[in-house]
Amino acid sequence: MDRLVIESILADANEVALVDTQNSVPCICLGFDDANMEQVKHAFGELKKLTSNKSVSLIICETLVTGIYDIEIVTDALDEPVRICNKVVEQQTLKGIREIMDKHPELILAVRGAAADTELKIDTATYKAHQL
């Protein structure tokens, strides 16, 4: 599965949440409609396979519209980042994510309702403010 297919499937994310996990690594969870879950699980599993033994970065980017963000998954395993564009992130959730990013460079990116073995280990997570 190539990057564009993965990107088009993950573009349907309808939720970005911060999940309180029992382990020491924080987790950002993406939510999707149940009708597409098998496709999403497969795409996320393929992304995990492609990035195994590679460094993976997550960048949350401000857009020109307040409350709307782009999420980029960046790795040397792919020619370009996987971009999940124009997603609503609640301000309280974003505040929690940014606080975690300041404290922990590593985190987990997961899909709500998917098995733990599809979780993607993020080596570096950053926030990118919009530049005027």
Residue pairs with C-beta under 8 A, 6 or more apart in sequence:
1 42
1 43
1 46
3 78
3 79
3 80
3 82
5 43
6 43
6 46
6 47
6 82
7 82
7 83
7 84
9 36
9 39
9 40
9 42
9 43
10 30
10 40
10 43
10 44
10 82
10 84
11 84
11 85
12 32
12 33
12 36
12 40
13 30
13 31
13 32
13 71
13 84
13 87
14 31
14 32
14 33
15 29
15 30
15 31
15 32
15 112
16 28
16 29
16 30
16 31
16 69
16 71
16 87
16 88
16 89
16 93
17 28
17 29
17 31
17 93
17 112
18 26
18 27
18 28
18 29
18 93
18 96
18 97
18 100
19 26
19 27
19 28
19 29
19 110
21 27
21 108
25 104
25 106
25 107
25 108
25 121
26 100
26 104
26 107
26 108
27 107
27 108
27 109
27 110
27 119
28 58
28 97
28 107
28 108
28 109
28 110
28 125
29 109
29 110
29 111
29 112
30 84
30 109
30 110
30 111
30 112
31 111
31 112
32 40
32 111
32 112
32 113
34 113
37 113
37 114
40 111
40 114
41 111
41 114
41 115
41 118
44 111
44 114
44 118
44 120
45 117
45 118
47 73
47 82
47 120
48 118
48 119
48 120
50 75
50 77
50 78
51 75
51 77
51 78
51 120
54 75
54 76
54 77
55 75
55 76
55 123
55 124
56 73
56 74
56 75
56 120
56 121
56 122
56 123
57 72
57 73
57 74
57 75
57 122
57 123
57 124
57 125
57 126
58 71
58 72
58 73
58 74
58 107
58 109
58 122
58 124
58 125
58 126
59 71
59 72
59 74
59 81
59 125
59 126
59 127
59 128
60 69
60 70
60 71
60 89
60 94
60 97
60 125
60 126
60 127
60 128
61 69
61 70
61 71
61 72
61 127
61 128
61 130
62 69
62 128
62 129
62 130
63 69
63 70
63 86
63 130
64 130
67 88
67 89
67 90
67 91
68 86
68 87
68 88
68 89
69 86
69 87
69 88
69 89
69 94
70 83
70 84
70 85
70 86
70 87
71 83
71 84
71 85
71 87
72 81
72 82
72 83
72 84
73 81
73 82
73 84
73 109
73 120
74 81
75 81
89 97
97 125
97 127
98 127
100 107
100 125
101 107
101 125
101 126
101 127
104 125
105 123
105 124
105 125
106 121
106 122
106 123
106 124
106 125
107 122
107 125
108 119
108 120
108 121
108 122
109 119
109 120
109 122
110 116
110 118
110 119
110 120
111 118
